[in-house]
Amino acid sequence: MIGKRIRHIKRYRDVAKVLARHGFGFFVEEMGLLHMLSLPKRLFTDTEEIDPVSFGERIRLVIEELGPTYIKIGQIASTRADIFPPEILSELEKLQENVPSFSFAEVREIIEEELGYPLEEIFSQFDEEVIAAASIGQVHRARLRATGEYVAVKVQRPRIKAMIETDLEILLDLATMTENRMKRMERLQLRDVVEEFAKSLRNELDYTIEARNAERISKQFKEDKSVYIPKIHWDFTTRRVLTMEFVEGLRLNQFEELDKHGYDHKQLAEQLVKALFHQILIEGFFHADPHPGNIFLLKGGVISFIDFGMVGRLTLDMKHNFASLIIAMMRQNTESMIKAVLRIGIVPEEVNLTLLTNDVDELRDKYMDVPLSRIGLGEAISDLFEVAFRHRIRIPSDFTMVAKCLLILEGMVEKLDPALSIMDMAEPFGIQLLKERYRPSTIAGRVWHNISDYSDLLVDLPKQLKDLIGNLVRGRIRIEVSVPELDIFLRKMDRVTNQLSFSIVLLSFSIVMAGIIIASALGQQPIMFWHISVIEIGAAMAGLMLLWLFVSIFKSGKF
């Protein structure tokens, strides 16, 4: 890590200065970055007066100034209501990728390097004008020479991977230092959070992953002609270049154009909701960023999704737990909601179930007298995840992606058809999942799966027992049992035993001394051993034993 700090010293300094400029100089000092980076202290004491803005807003300003990596991390973090408080999330949601496009010369160089042919041999037409530009790449419209099809070509920014890897290394280092130096931050597990975000961001750097995501979602709607996913051209797709079918249509927020073409807003809203619920609750693999820029309405009222860099995944158990949560929320059943949250999240040992129940009760009361048609499913789930945050229950990122996805969906649906209730539309999907869960064939499948697992265990058991016995014989197994109450009892017993021993030796010494005194008083000749009185020898030994016992007890601290 020290070698990386030296290699990235300039970027470390940039990060430290930006933090100080926005009122986080205390963090720079507490992390020891002033000394580590050889920065003059005046940079952090003579800064301009900080604008009186909120803590969350200052975090957003830092992220925007630090550039693409931090903006993408901030956008991913904006989905994590289980990690960050609402005042920070509200600011992270404002992050925008206001980045300039890079030159066409660089676009040509990257395409030719990745695809191995001159640009003109692949495309008969390539528009130099950029359709869309983001922090990782930008999109151009082109036409394939071989087939004449129009395509959208996404090209990754030059040197962006190296820049992102540098920033991720710095973020991981800062997270580690924060956990080590600021014990109050340990509970946030910042290092694990950064590693999780880094994995998501690295996936976005590989366009072949995005292409596979698109094809997987396309298969979900193979029999549904109301949803269309653009085709991927694999011959012209690499980790840094993505070529897919170009689709033209209306955006769902172009309301005047939708009216002009005679589209029914209510029907479009229902179609969009069903498409996303099918992905989330039935398929368990979904588009996690369905904002208006990523959804087009094609001719004939067909909805088309684009940009599959950010997707979510739900396993069968996760889907069932999510369905249980939806049903519990609809029935406003506190106990069932808590059970669903506990099954969904990673629960700390010290969680206080009484306080958690009270918080969920308060949340239930918030929606108690509100008609289902006016309850936002995404908002309600986000509120529930905020309760999880307060009780340090870590929710898997895919669940928080669902909540974020539903919030975006509700925002669009509200403008298309304010009367449509997403909660009502979610219920049939949830009930279908629960029915499937308890269907005899499903139960039989789970039982057979468990039997297979246990049969493997039974087959391996003799060998494992043999290894265990062998290790026991060779003394390689060490068993430790920790019982706090037993430890306390044993410590008390130690003190009692030591005090008793001390008393016995003291009594013995007293008896010996009494014997010496009585013998001297009677004037009798004492028993001699090597010309030394036996009583004197006994007195000396008792004295030494007393001294040794006294020192041992007090050194142990258990008197």
VENVEN-V419494 format. One record per residue. RES is the residue in one small letter. SS is DSSP state (hx for helix, st for strand, lp for the rest). PHI is phi in whole degrees, 0 to 359 (* if undefined). PSI is psi in radians with two decimals (999 if undefined). Layout:
BEGIN
res:RES ss:SS phi:PHI psi:PSI
res:RES ss:SS phi:PHI psi:PSI
END
This chain:
BEGIN
res:m ss:lp phi:* psi:-0.65
res:i ss:hx phi:298 psi:-0.70
res:g ss:hx phi:298 psi:-0.68
res:k ss:hx phi:293 psi:-0.67
res:r ss:hx phi:299 psi:-0.73
res:i ss:hx phi:294 psi:-0.74
res:r ss:hx phi:295 psi:-0.58
res:h ss:lp phi:251 psi:0.50
res:i ss:hx phi:302 psi:-0.66
res:k ss:hx phi:295 psi:-0.74
res:r ss:hx phi:291 psi:-0.66
res:y ss:hx phi:302 psi:-0.78
res:r ss:hx phi:296 psi:-0.71
res:d ss:hx phi:300 psi:-0.78
res:v ss:hx phi:298 psi:-0.79
res:a ss:hx phi:298 psi:-0.73
res:k ss:hx phi:293 psi:-0.72
res:v ss:hx phi:296 psi:-0.73
res:l ss:hx phi:300 psi:-0.79
res:a ss:hx phi:295 psi:-0.67
res:r ss:hx phi:297 psi:-0.48
res:h ss:lp phi:253 psi:0.41
res:g ss:lp phi:90 psi:0.30
res:f ss:lp phi:248 psi:0.50
res:g ss:hx phi:299 psi:-0.55
res:f ss:hx phi:300 psi:-0.65
res:f ss:hx phi:292 psi:-0.74
res:v ss:hx phi:300 psi:-0.76
res:e ss:hx phi:292 psi:-0.78
res:e ss:hx phi:295 psi:-0.53
res:m ss:lp phi:280 psi:-0.13
res:g ss:lp phi:78 psi:0.33
res:l ss:hx phi:288 psi:-0.46
res:l ss:hx phi:302 psi:-0.86
res:h ss:hx phi:288 psi:-0.75
res:m ss:hx phi:298 psi:-0.66
res:l ss:lp phi:261 psi:0.06
res:s ss:lp phi:55 psi:0.79
res:l ss:lp phi:266 psi:2.40
res:p ss:lp phi:293 psi:2.37
res:k ss:lp phi:296 psi:-0.43
res:r ss:hx phi:298 psi:-0.46
res:l ss:hx phi:298 psi:-0.40
res:f ss:hx phi:249 psi:-0.08
res:t ss:hx phi:246 psi:-0.40
res:d ss:lp phi:252 psi:0.43
res:t ss:lp phi:288 psi:2.81
res:e ss:lp phi:296 psi:2.76
res:e ss:lp phi:298 psi:2.29
res:i ss:lp phi:288 psi:2.37
res:d ss:lp phi:298 psi:2.45
res:p ss:lp phi:284 psi:1.20
res:v ss:lp phi:248 psi:2.94
res:s ss:lp phi:290 psi:2.84
res:f ss:hx phi:301 psi:-0.80
res:g ss:hx phi:298 psi:-0.68
res:e ss:hx phi:293 psi:-0.65
res:r ss:hx phi:295 psi:-0.64
res:i ss:hx phi:298 psi:-0.76
res:r ss:hx phi:298 psi:-0.72
res:l ss:hx phi:296 psi:-0.69
res:v ss:hx phi:299 psi:-0.83
res:i ss:hx phi:298 psi:-0.80
res:e ss:hx phi:297 psi:-0.66
res:e ss:hx phi:286 psi:-0.52
res:l ss:hx phi:282 psi:-0.27
res:g ss:lp phi:101 psi:-2.89
res:p ss:hx phi:308 psi:-0.84
res:t ss:hx phi:300 psi:-0.83
res:y ss:hx phi:290 psi:-0.58
res:i ss:hx phi:295 psi:-0.79
res:k ss:hx phi:296 psi:-0.74
res:i ss:hx phi:298 psi:-0.73
res:g ss:hx phi:298 psi:-0.69
res:q ss:hx phi:293 psi:-0.67
res:i ss:hx phi:294 psi:-0.73
res:a ss:hx phi:295 psi:-0.46
res:s ss:lp phi:294 psi:-0.21
res:t ss:lp phi:269 psi:-0.10
res:r ss:lp phi:258 psi:1.33
res:a ss:lp phi:291 psi:-0.25
res:d ss:lp phi:275 psi:-0.16
res:i ss:lp phi:247 psi:-0.71
res:f ss:lp phi:246 psi:2.56
res:p ss:lp phi:288 psi:2.82
res:p ss:hx phi:303 psi:-0.65
res:e ss:hx phi:294 psi:-0.47
res:i ss:hx phi:278 psi:-0.73
res:l ss:hx phi:301 psi:-0.71
res:s ss:hx phi:297 psi:-0.54
res:e ss:hx phi:280 psi:-0.68
res:l ss:hx phi:298 psi:-0.55
res:e ss:lp phi:293 psi:-0.29
res:k ss:lp phi:274 psi:-0.13
res:l ss:lp phi:298 psi:2.25
res:q ss:lp phi:237 psi:2.53
res:e ss:lp phi:269 psi:1.27
res:n ss:lp phi:275 psi:1.37
res:v ss:lp phi:241 psi:2.50
res:p ss:lp phi:285 psi:2.72
res:s ss:lp phi:283 psi:2.74
res:f ss:lp phi:263 psi:2.93
res:s ss:lp phi:291 psi:2.71
res:f ss:hx phi:294 psi:-0.54
res:a ss:hx phi:299 psi:-0.70
res:e ss:hx phi:290 psi:-0.64
res:v ss:hx phi:300 psi:-0.84
res:r ss:hx phi:300 psi:-0.79
res:e ss:hx phi:298 psi:-0.74
res:i ss:hx phi:292 psi:-0.77
res:i ss:hx phi:298 psi:-0.81
res:e ss:hx phi:292 psi:-0.61
res:e ss:hx phi:292 psi:-0.70
res:e ss:hx phi:283 psi:-0.72
res:l ss:hx phi:266 psi:-0.26
res:g ss:lp phi:81 psi:0.17
res:y ss:lp phi:224 psi:2.72
res:p ss:lp phi:300 psi:2.60
res:l ss:hx phi:305 psi:-0.74
res:e ss:hx phi:292 psi:-0.41
res:e ss:hx phi:282 psi:-0.36
res:i ss:hx phi:265 psi:-0.73
res:f ss:st phi:240 psi:2.29
res:s ss:st phi:280 psi:-0.33
res:q ss:st phi:213 psi:2.37
res:f ss:st phi:216 psi:1.93
res:d ss:st phi:286 psi:2.18
res:e ss:st phi:288 psi:-0.43
res:e ss:st phi:289 psi:2.37
res:v ss:st phi:277 psi:2.33
res:i ss:st phi:282 psi:-0.79
res:a ss:st phi:209 psi:2.48
res:a ss:st phi:233 psi:2.34
res:a ss:lp phi:228 psi:-3.10
res:s ss:lp phi:291 psi:-0.49
res:i ss:lp phi:263 psi:-0.62
res:g ss:st phi:201 psi:-3.10
res:q ss:st phi:219 psi:2.81
res:v ss:st phi:242 psi:2.38
res:h ss:st phi:235 psi:2.64
res:r ss:st phi:268 psi:2.40
res:a ss:st phi:213 psi:3.04
res:r ss:st phi:228 psi:2.21
res:l ss:st phi:290 psi:2.34
res:r ss:lp phi:291 psi:-0.64
res:a ss:lp phi:291 psi:-0.69
res:t ss:lp phi:242 psi:-0.28
res:g ss:lp phi:80 psi:0.08
res:e ss:lp phi:285 psi:2.53
res:y ss:st phi:276 psi:2.39
res:v ss:st phi:226 psi:2.76
res:a ss:st phi:257 psi:2.18
res:v ss:st phi:248 psi:2.01
res:k ss:st phi:263 psi:2.21
res:v ss:st phi:240 psi:2.28
res:q ss:st phi:284 psi:2.53
res:r ss:lp phi:298 psi:2.50
res:p ss:lp phi:296 psi:2.40
res:r ss:lp phi:63 psi:0.20
res:i ss:hx phi:291 psi:-0.59
res:k ss:hx phi:296 psi:-0.78
res:a ss:hx phi:296 psi:-0.69
res:m ss:hx phi:296 psi:-0.77
res:i ss:hx phi:293 psi:-0.72
res:e ss:hx phi:297 psi:-0.69
res:t ss:hx phi:298 psi:-0.84
res:d ss:hx phi:296 psi:-0.64
res:l ss:hx phi:293 psi:-0.68
res:e ss:hx phi:297 psi:-0.73
res:i ss:hx phi:294 psi:-0.78
res:l ss:hx phi:300 psi:-0.75
res:l ss:hx phi:296 psi:-0.71
res:d ss:hx phi:296 psi:-0.78
res:l ss:hx phi:296 psi:-0.68
res:a ss:hx phi:296 psi:-0.73
res:t ss:hx phi:296 psi:-0.80
res:m ss:hx phi:297 psi:-0.67
res:t ss:hx phi:297 psi:-0.78
res:e ss:hx phi:296 psi:-0.65
res:n ss:hx phi:284 psi:-0.61
res:r ss:hx phi:262 psi:-0.45
res:m ss:lp phi:241 psi:1.54
res:k ss:hx phi:301 psi:-0.50
res:r ss:hx phi:293 psi:-0.27
res:m ss:hx phi:266 psi:-0.06
res:e ss:hx phi:301 psi:-0.65
res:r ss:hx phi:296 psi:-0.38
res:l ss:hx phi:284 psi:-0.29
res:q ss:lp phi:50 psi:0.96
res:l ss:hx phi:299 psi:-0.64
res:r ss:hx phi:299 psi:-0.78
res:d ss:hx phi:297 psi:-0.68
res:v ss:hx phi:297 psi:-0.81
res:v ss:hx phi:297 psi:-0.73
res:e ss:hx phi:296 psi:-0.65
res:e ss:hx phi:294 psi:-0.79
res:f ss:hx phi:295 psi:-0.67
res:a ss:hx phi:297 psi:-0.70
res:k ss:hx phi:299 psi:-0.77
res:s ss:hx phi:297 psi:-0.73
res:l ss:hx phi:291 psi:-0.69
res:r ss:hx phi:296 psi:-0.60
res:n ss:hx phi:298 psi:-0.65
res:e ss:hx phi:290 psi:-0.35
res:l ss:hx phi:283 psi:-0.25
res:d ss:lp phi:253 psi:1.82
res:y ss:hx phi:291 psi:-0.33
res:t ss:hx phi:292 psi:-0.54
res:i ss:hx phi:294 psi:-0.77
res:e ss:hx phi:299 psi:-0.71
res:a ss:hx phi:297 psi:-0.74
res:r ss:hx phi:294 psi:-0.64
res:n ss:hx phi:301 psi:-0.76
res:a ss:hx phi:299 psi:-0.76
res:e ss:hx phi:293 psi:-0.64
res:r ss:hx phi:294 psi:-0.72
res:i ss:hx phi:289 psi:-0.58
res:s ss:hx phi:300 psi:-0.69
res:k ss:hx phi:294 psi:-0.48
res:q ss:hx phi:297 psi:-0.51
res:f ss:lp phi:247 psi:0.47
res:k ss:lp phi:300 psi:-0.61
res:e ss:lp phi:260 psi:0.02
res:d ss:lp phi:249 psi:1.87
res:k ss:lp phi:279 psi:-0.04
res:s ss:lp phi:273 psi:-0.11
res:v ss:st phi:231 psi:2.37
res:y ss:st phi:228 psi:2.34
res:i ss:st phi:246 psi:2.22
res:p ss:lp phi:302 psi:2.58
res:k ss:lp phi:281 psi:2.51
res:i ss:st phi:266 psi:2.36
res:h ss:lp phi:260 psi:1.65
res:w ss:hx phi:292 psi:-0.47
res:d ss:hx phi:296 psi:-0.36
res:f ss:hx phi:237 psi:0.57
res:t ss:lp phi:233 psi:2.29
res:t ss:lp phi:223 psi:-2.97
res:r ss:lp phi:296 psi:-0.47
res:r ss:lp phi:246 psi:-0.11
res:v ss:st phi:227 psi:2.25
res:l ss:st phi:238 psi:2.15
res:t ss:st phi:243 psi:2.08
res:m ss:st phi:224 psi:2.84
res:e ss:st phi:304 psi:2.38
res:f ss:lp phi:274 psi:2.19
res:v ss:lp phi:245 psi:2.43
res:e ss:lp phi:240 psi:2.39
res:g ss:lp phi:183 psi:-2.98
res:l ss:st phi:267 psi:2.57
res:r ss:st phi:277 psi:2.62
res:l ss:lp phi:289 psi:-0.14
res:n ss:lp phi:259 psi:0.14
res:q ss:lp phi:268 psi:1.29
res:f ss:hx phi:294 psi:-0.66
res:e ss:hx phi:295 psi:-0.71
res:e ss:hx phi:293 psi:-0.65
res:l ss:hx phi:298 psi:-0.73
res:d ss:hx phi:294 psi:-0.70
res:k ss:hx phi:299 psi:-0.61
res:h ss:lp phi:269 psi:0.06
res:g ss:lp phi:77 psi:0.45
res:y ss:lp phi:280 psi:2.48
res:d ss:lp phi:276 psi:1.99
res:h ss:hx phi:300 psi:-0.74
res:k ss:hx phi:298 psi:-0.76
res:q ss:hx phi:295 psi:-0.70
res:l ss:hx phi:296 psi:-0.73
res:a ss:hx phi:298 psi:-0.80
res:e ss:hx phi:296 psi:-0.70
res:q ss:hx phi:298 psi:-0.75
res:l ss:hx phi:294 psi:-0.78
res:v ss:hx phi:297 psi:-0.79
res:k ss:hx phi:298 psi:-0.69
res:a ss:hx phi:297 psi:-0.74
res:l ss:hx phi:285 psi:-0.68
res:f ss:hx phi:294 psi:-0.58
res:h ss:hx phi:297 psi:-0.74
res:q ss:hx phi:295 psi:-0.78
res:i ss:hx phi:284 psi:-0.94
res:l ss:hx phi:267 psi:-0.41
res:i ss:hx phi:260 psi:-0.94
res:e ss:hx phi:277 psi:-0.54
res:g ss:lp phi:74 psi:0.35
res:f ss:st phi:215 psi:2.05
res:f ss:st phi:218 psi:2.72
res:h ss:st phi:290 psi:2.07
res:a ss:lp phi:264 psi:0.06
res:d ss:lp phi:223 psi:1.09
res:p ss:lp phi:275 psi:0.93
res:h ss:lp phi:280 psi:2.90
res:p ss:hx phi:305 psi:-0.49
res:g ss:hx phi:288 psi:-0.27
res:n ss:hx phi:253 psi:0.16
res:i ss:st phi:228 psi:2.24
res:f ss:st phi:241 psi:2.65
res:l ss:st phi:253 psi:1.97
res:l ss:st phi:272 psi:3.04
res:k ss:lp phi:301 psi:2.46
res:g ss:lp phi:86 psi:0.15
res:g ss:lp phi:76 psi:0.43
res:v ss:st phi:273 psi:2.29
res:i ss:st phi:270 psi:2.34
res:s ss:st phi:235 psi:2.24
res:f ss:st phi:264 psi:2.50
res:i ss:lp phi:227 psi:2.97
res:d ss:lp phi:62 psi:1.61
res:f ss:lp phi:249 psi:0.57
res:g ss:lp phi:291 psi:-0.54
res:m ss:lp phi:242 psi:1.97
res:v ss:st phi:230 psi:2.81
res:g ss:st phi:239 psi:2.73
res:r ss:st phi:228 psi:2.36
res:l ss:lp phi:234 psi:2.17
res:t ss:lp phi:288 psi:3.03
res:l ss:hx phi:300 psi:-0.78
res:d ss:hx phi:295 psi:-0.69
res:m ss:hx phi:296 psi:-0.70
res:k ss:hx phi:296 psi:-0.76
res:h ss:hx phi:297 psi:-0.73
res:n ss:hx phi:295 psi:-0.67
res:f ss:hx phi:292 psi:-0.71
res:a ss:hx phi:297 psi:-0.72
res:s ss:hx phi:299 psi:-0.68
res:l ss:hx phi:296 psi:-0.76
res:i ss:hx phi:299 psi:-0.82
res:i ss:hx phi:297 psi:-0.74
res:a ss:hx phi:296 psi:-0.66
res:m ss:hx phi:291 psi:-0.67
res:m ss:hx phi:294 psi:-0.65
res:r ss:hx phi:275 psi:-0.09
res:q ss:lp phi:53 psi:0.82
res:n ss:lp phi:257 psi:1.87
res:t ss:hx phi:301 psi:-0.84
res:e ss:hx phi:300 psi:-0.76
res:s ss:hx phi:292 psi:-0.63
res:m ss:hx phi:297 psi:-0.77
res:i ss:hx phi:296 psi:-0.75
res:k ss:hx phi:300 psi:-0.74
res:a ss:hx phi:296 psi:-0.77
res:v ss:hx phi:297 psi:-0.73
res:l ss:hx phi:294 psi:-0.59
res:r ss:hx phi:287 psi:-0.56
res:i ss:hx phi:284 psi:-0.78
res:g ss:lp phi:264 psi:2.99
res:i ss:st phi:266 psi:1.93
res:v ss:lp phi:262 psi:2.21
res:p ss:lp phi:291 psi:2.67
res:e ss:lp phi:298 psi:-0.55
res:e ss:lp phi:270 psi:0.23
res:v ss:lp phi:300 psi:2.39
res:n ss:lp phi:262 psi:1.81
res:l ss:hx phi:294 psi:-0.50
res:t ss:hx phi:293 psi:-0.83
res:l ss:hx phi:294 psi:-0.67
res:l ss:hx phi:298 psi:-0.75
res:t ss:hx phi:298 psi:-0.74
res:n ss:hx phi:298 psi:-0.75
res:d ss:hx phi:294 psi:-0.72
res:v ss:hx phi:292 psi:-0.63
res:d ss:hx phi:299 psi:-0.75
res:e ss:hx phi:298 psi:-0.72
res:l ss:hx phi:295 psi:-0.71
res:r ss:hx phi:298 psi:-0.72
res:d ss:hx phi:298 psi:-0.54
res:k ss:hx phi:299 psi:-0.59
res:y ss:hx phi:253 psi:0.12
res:m ss:lp phi:303 psi:-0.92
res:d ss:lp phi:261 psi:0.25
res:v ss:lp phi:266 psi:2.23
res:p ss:lp phi:301 psi:2.54
res:l ss:hx phi:305 psi:-0.56
res:s ss:hx phi:294 psi:-0.31
res:r ss:hx phi:253 psi:0.06
res:i ss:lp phi:268 psi:2.21
res:g ss:lp phi:275 psi:2.06
res:l ss:hx phi:298 psi:-0.79
res:g ss:hx phi:298 psi:-0.75
res:e ss:hx phi:295 psi:-0.75
res:a ss:hx phi:297 psi:-0.73
res:i ss:hx phi:292 psi:-0.69
res:s ss:hx phi:297 psi:-0.70
res:d ss:hx phi:299 psi:-0.71
res:l ss:hx phi:293 psi:-0.67
res:f ss:hx phi:291 psi:-0.49
res:e ss:hx phi:293 psi:-0.65
res:v ss:hx phi:297 psi:-0.73
res:a ss:hx phi:300 psi:-0.69
res:f ss:hx phi:301 psi:-0.77
res:r ss:hx phi:296 psi:-0.47
res:h ss:lp phi:256 psi:0.26
res:r ss:lp phi:60 psi:0.56
res:i ss:lp phi:270 psi:2.03
res:r ss:st phi:275 psi:2.08
res:i ss:lp phi:267 psi:2.31
res:p ss:lp phi:305 psi:2.50
res:s ss:hx phi:301 psi:-0.57
res:d ss:hx phi:294 psi:-0.58
res:f ss:hx phi:291 psi:-0.70
res:t ss:hx phi:292 psi:-0.52
res:m ss:hx phi:296 psi:-0.67
res:v ss:hx phi:300 psi:-0.82
res:a ss:hx phi:300 psi:-0.77
res:k ss:hx phi:296 psi:-0.75
res:c ss:hx phi:300 psi:-0.75
res:l ss:hx phi:292 psi:-0.62
res:l ss:hx phi:296 psi:-0.77
res:i ss:hx phi:297 psi:-0.77
res:l ss:hx phi:300 psi:-0.79
res:e ss:hx phi:297 psi:-0.63
res:g ss:hx phi:299 psi:-0.71
res:m ss:hx phi:286 psi:-0.76
res:v ss:hx phi:296 psi:-0.66
res:e ss:hx phi:300 psi:-0.59
res:k ss:hx phi:279 psi:-0.55
res:l ss:hx phi:283 psi:-0.82
res:d ss:lp phi:209 psi:1.57
res:p ss:lp phi:303 psi:-0.41
res:a ss:lp phi:279 psi:-0.22
res:l ss:lp phi:283 psi:2.26
res:s ss:lp phi:259 psi:2.00
res:i ss:hx phi:293 psi:-0.58
res:m ss:hx phi:300 psi:-0.77
res:d ss:hx phi:297 psi:-0.70
res:m ss:hx phi:288 psi:-0.43
res:a ss:hx phi:284 psi:-0.48
res:e ss:hx phi:303 psi:-0.85
res:p ss:hx phi:300 psi:-0.65
res:f ss:hx phi:294 psi:-0.75
res:g ss:hx phi:297 psi:-0.78
res:i ss:hx phi:296 psi:-0.70
res:q ss:hx phi:299 psi:-0.74
res:l ss:hx phi:296 psi:-0.77
res:l ss:hx phi:295 psi:-0.67
res:k ss:hx phi:298 psi:-0.75
res:e ss:hx phi:297 psi:-0.60
res:r ss:hx phi:297 psi:-0.66
res:y ss:lp phi:257 psi:0.21
res:r ss:lp phi:291 psi:2.42
res:p ss:hx phi:309 psi:-0.73
res:s ss:hx phi:295 psi:-0.64
res:t ss:hx phi:292 psi:-0.77
res:i ss:hx phi:298 psi:-0.75
res:a ss:hx phi:299 psi:-0.69
res:g ss:hx phi:298 psi:-0.74
res:r ss:hx phi:293 psi:-0.72
res:v ss:hx phi:298 psi:-0.79
res:w ss:hx phi:297 psi:-0.67
res:h ss:hx phi:297 psi:-0.76
res:n ss:hx phi:294 psi:-0.70
res:i ss:hx phi:299 psi:-0.72
res:s ss:hx phi:299 psi:-0.75
res:d ss:hx phi:297 psi:-0.79
res:y ss:hx phi:291 psi:-0.59
res:s ss:hx phi:295 psi:-0.70
res:d ss:hx phi:299 psi:-0.70
res:l ss:hx phi:297 psi:-0.76
res:l ss:hx phi:294 psi:-0.67
res:v ss:hx phi:297 psi:-0.71
res:d ss:hx phi:278 psi:-0.26
res:l ss:hx phi:302 psi:-0.84
res:p ss:hx phi:303 psi:-0.79
res:k ss:hx phi:296 psi:-0.75
res:q ss:hx phi:296 psi:-0.68
res:l ss:hx phi:296 psi:-0.71
res:k ss:hx phi:299 psi:-0.79
res:d ss:hx phi:297 psi:-0.71
res:l ss:hx phi:297 psi:-0.81
res:i ss:hx phi:296 psi:-0.70
res:g ss:hx phi:299 psi:-0.74
res:n ss:hx phi:293 psi:-0.62
res:l ss:hx phi:296 psi:-0.77
res:v ss:hx phi:298 psi:-0.72
res:r ss:lp phi:279 psi:-0.03
res:g ss:lp phi:74 psi:0.46
res:r ss:lp phi:270 psi:-0.13
res:i ss:lp phi:254 psi:2.24
res:r ss:lp phi:240 psi:2.18
res:i ss:lp phi:254 psi:2.22
res:e ss:lp phi:241 psi:2.26
res:v ss:lp phi:242 psi:2.20
res:s ss:lp phi:242 psi:1.98
res:v ss:lp phi:235 psi:1.81
res:p ss:hx phi:308 psi:-0.78
res:e ss:hx phi:296 psi:-0.64
res:l ss:hx phi:294 psi:-0.70
res:d ss:hx phi:301 psi:-0.76
res:i ss:hx phi:297 psi:-0.76
res:f ss:hx phi:298 psi:-0.76
res:l ss:hx phi:294 psi:-0.66
res:r ss:hx phi:297 psi:-0.72
res:k ss:hx phi:296 psi:-0.71
res:m ss:hx phi:297 psi:-0.67
res:d ss:hx phi:302 psi:-0.81
res:r ss:hx phi:297 psi:-0.80
res:v ss:hx phi:299 psi:-0.80
res:t ss:hx phi:298 psi:-0.78
res:n ss:hx phi:296 psi:-0.73
res:q ss:hx phi:296 psi:-0.70
res:l ss:hx phi:295 psi:-0.76
res:s ss:hx phi:299 psi:-0.78
res:f ss:hx phi:302 psi:-0.74
res:s ss:hx phi:293 psi:-0.73
res:i ss:hx phi:296 psi:-0.82
res:v ss:hx phi:297 psi:-0.70
res:l ss:hx phi:297 psi:-0.70
res:l ss:hx phi:295 psi:-0.76
res:s ss:hx phi:299 psi:-0.79
res:f ss:hx phi:300 psi:-0.70
res:s ss:hx phi:296 psi:-0.72
res:i ss:hx phi:297 psi:-0.79
res:v ss:hx phi:300 psi:-0.82
res:m ss:hx phi:298 psi:-0.68
res:a ss:hx phi:297 psi:-0.69
res:g ss:hx phi:298 psi:-0.75
res:i ss:hx phi:298 psi:-0.77
res:i ss:hx phi:296 psi:-0.78
res:i ss:hx phi:296 psi:-0.78
res:a ss:hx phi:300 psi:-0.75
res:s ss:hx phi:296 psi:-0.70
res:a ss:hx phi:294 psi:-0.64
res:l ss:hx phi:280 psi:-0.26
res:g ss:lp phi:72 psi:0.32
res:q ss:lp phi:280 psi:2.69
res:q ss:lp phi:284 psi:2.06
res:p ss:lp phi:289 psi:2.76
res:i ss:lp phi:290 psi:2.31
res:m ss:st phi:250 psi:2.58
res:f ss:st phi:220 psi:1.98
res:w ss:lp phi:54 psi:0.76
res:h ss:lp phi:65 psi:0.27
res:i ss:st phi:238 psi:2.36
res:s ss:st phi:298 psi:2.34
res:v ss:hx phi:299 psi:-0.62
res:i ss:hx phi:295 psi:-0.67
res:e ss:hx phi:293 psi:-0.70
res:i ss:hx phi:297 psi:-0.77
res:g ss:hx phi:298 psi:-0.72
res:a ss:hx phi:298 psi:-0.72
res:a ss:hx phi:296 psi:-0.80
res:m ss:hx phi:298 psi:-0.73
res:a ss:hx phi:297 psi:-0.67
res:g ss:hx phi:296 psi:-0.77
res:l ss:hx phi:296 psi:-0.75
res:m ss:hx phi:298 psi:-0.71
res:l ss:hx phi:298 psi:-0.77
res:l ss:hx phi:296 psi:-0.78
res:w ss:hx phi:297 psi:-0.79
res:l ss:hx phi:297 psi:-0.74
res:f ss:hx phi:299 psi:-0.82
res:v ss:hx phi:296 psi:-0.76
res:s ss:hx phi:298 psi:-0.78
res:i ss:hx phi:295 psi:-0.79
res:f ss:hx phi:288 psi:-0.49
res:k ss:hx phi:292 psi:-0.60
res:s ss:hx phi:286 psi:-0.34
res:g ss:lp phi:72 psi:0.31
res:k ss:lp phi:242 psi:0.73
res:f ss:lp phi:266 psi:999
END
